[in-house]
Each structure stands twice: as C-alpha cells, then as structure tokens.
Amino acid sequence: MSNSLVAVTRENHDSFVLQASTPVFLYFRADWCVTCKSVVRLIEDLASQYDSEILTFGCVDVGKDEDLGVLYNVSGLPSYRIVESGTSYDIQGQPTKTSLDLMLTNFVSRT
C-alpha cells in the first residue's frame, strides 16, 4: 500500500503516532520556515517509496500545534523524528534525500 504525508495534529497524534503498528517518520515544519518549504517535496518523495505497512509518514505544523513540537523537544526547523512504540529517535541536522533514505531503510530493516 502506498504512503503519503499525513498531517499530524494534537487531535490525531495519539492514534496516528503513539498507537501506530509501524514506525512513524515525523517531519516538523512551520509556514514561516523557508527551508521547510524546500524539503517538503523530498519528504513526500520518500513517503511514496515506502510501504505504509512498514513505515508511515506524518507532518507536524508547529505553528498550529506548538505543543507537539514541545513534546518532541523540537528546537529548530525543519526537524525529523522516527517514533516507534512511543520512543522517539532524533534525526540530527539536515540530511540529504539519499542519506535520509539510507537511515530509514536501515531503521526498518534492523529487526
């Protein structure tokens, strides 16, 4: 089943992220963040490459849901996390599509 980038809000966070049966890649952004606008296509492309039964992709607009940014200790934008079974793994820096794809592939194939 193909994947898409799902808007994660405080209303659907628990069901989409915390109760997910797969790891969830979270992309944190804001409307005012210029860099965020330039990487959204990269994240959408990655989402389309992964089966949603293996890894799902969510986008958090911290301008609208600031409390989710606080929950995940987001200190800069864009920011990325992988959440699995309630544990959040921080992805440092601004990775390229290739390096991010490699990290995600390694993450989902580690078991």
MOLINZI-V152990 format. One record per residue. N is the residue number from 0. SS is DSSP state (hx for helix, st for strand, lp for the rest). OMEGA is omega in radians with two decimals (none if undefined). D_LAST is the distance of its C-alpha to the last C-alpha in Angstrom with 2 decimals. Layout:
BEGIN
n & ss & omega & d_last
N & SS & OMEGA & D_LAST
N & SS & OMEGA & D_LAST
END
This chain:
BEGIN
n & ss & omega & d_last
0 & lp & -3.10 & 20.74
1 & lp & -3.03 & 21.69
2 & lp & 3.00 & 21.07
3 & lp & -3.14 & 23.73
4 & st & -3.07 & 24.29
5 & st & 3.07 & 25.23
6 & st & 3.12 & 27.73
7 & st & 3.14 & 26.40
8 & lp & 3.09 & 29.32
9 & lp & -3.14 & 30.01
10 & lp & -3.09 & 30.81
11 & lp & -3.08 & 27.48
12 & hx & -3.08 & 25.14
13 & hx & -3.10 & 24.18
14 & hx & -3.08 & 23.56
15 & hx & -3.04 & 21.86
16 & hx & -3.01 & 19.74
17 & hx & -3.13 & 19.60
18 & lp & -3.10 & 19.41
19 & lp & 3.09 & 17.06
20 & lp & 3.12 & 14.48
21 & lp & 2.98 & 12.43
22 & st & 3.14 & 12.15
23 & st & 3.03 & 15.70
24 & st & 3.12 & 17.09
25 & st & 3.11 & 20.54
26 & st & -3.13 & 23.44
27 & st & -3.05 & 26.42
28 & st & 3.01 & 29.84
29 & lp & -3.13 & 33.55
30 & lp & -3.09 & 36.42
31 & lp & -3.08 & 38.31
32 & lp & -3.11 & 35.52
33 & hx & 3.14 & 36.49
34 & hx & 3.12 & 33.28
35 & hx & -3.13 & 31.30
36 & hx & -3.11 & 33.41
37 & hx & -3.12 & 32.68
38 & hx & -3.08 & 28.86
39 & hx & 3.13 & 28.57
40 & hx & 3.09 & 28.82
41 & hx & -3.13 & 25.96
42 & hx & 3.10 & 23.71
43 & hx & 3.10 & 25.07
44 & hx & 3.11 & 24.42
45 & hx & 3.14 & 20.75
46 & hx & -3.11 & 20.47
47 & hx & -3.12 & 22.12
48 & hx & -3.06 & 19.61
49 & lp & 3.06 & 16.54
50 & lp & -3.10 & 16.36
51 & lp & 3.06 & 16.98
52 & lp & 3.13 & 14.73
53 & lp & -3.09 & 11.69
54 & st & 3.08 & 13.37
55 & st & -3.04 & 16.91
56 & st & 3.11 & 19.52
57 & st & -3.14 & 22.26
58 & st & 3.13 & 25.36
59 & st & 3.05 & 27.24
60 & st & -3.08 & 30.93
61 & lp & 3.02 & 31.75
62 & lp & 3.14 & 35.40
63 & lp & -3.11 & 35.31
64 & lp & -3.09 & 32.66
65 & hx & -3.11 & 33.15
66 & hx & 3.08 & 31.80
67 & hx & 3.03 & 28.26
68 & hx & 3.10 & 28.63
69 & hx & -3.14 & 29.82
70 & hx & -3.11 & 26.99
71 & lp & 3.10 & 24.45
72 & lp & 3.12 & 26.89
73 & lp & -3.11 & 27.52
74 & lp & 3.12 & 30.27
75 & lp & -3.12 & 30.60
76 & lp & -0.18 & 30.17
77 & lp & -3.14 & 28.30
78 & st & -3.04 & 25.25
79 & st & 3.07 & 21.57
80 & st & 2.90 & 18.80
81 & st & -3.14 & 15.35
82 & st & 3.10 & 15.40
83 & st & 3.12 & 12.68
84 & lp & 3.09 & 14.01
85 & lp & 3.12 & 17.15
86 & st & -3.12 & 15.89
87 & st & 3.10 & 17.13
88 & st & -3.09 & 15.98
89 & st & 3.01 & 19.03
90 & st & -3.02 & 19.27
91 & lp & 3.01 & 22.35
92 & lp & -3.13 & 25.31
93 & lp & -3.07 & 25.96
94 & lp & 3.03 & 23.42
95 & lp & 3.10 & 24.47
96 & hx & -3.12 & 22.98
97 & hx & -3.12 & 21.56
98 & hx & 3.10 & 19.98
99 & hx & 3.11 & 18.64
100 & hx & 3.11 & 17.18
101 & hx & 3.10 & 15.50
102 & hx & -3.12 & 14.09
103 & hx & 3.10 & 12.85
104 & hx & 3.10 & 11.39
105 & hx & -3.12 & 9.52
106 & hx & -3.06 & 8.46
107 & hx & -3.12 & 7.27
108 & lp & -3.04 & 5.64
109 & lp & -3.10 & 3.81
110 & lp & none & 0.00
END
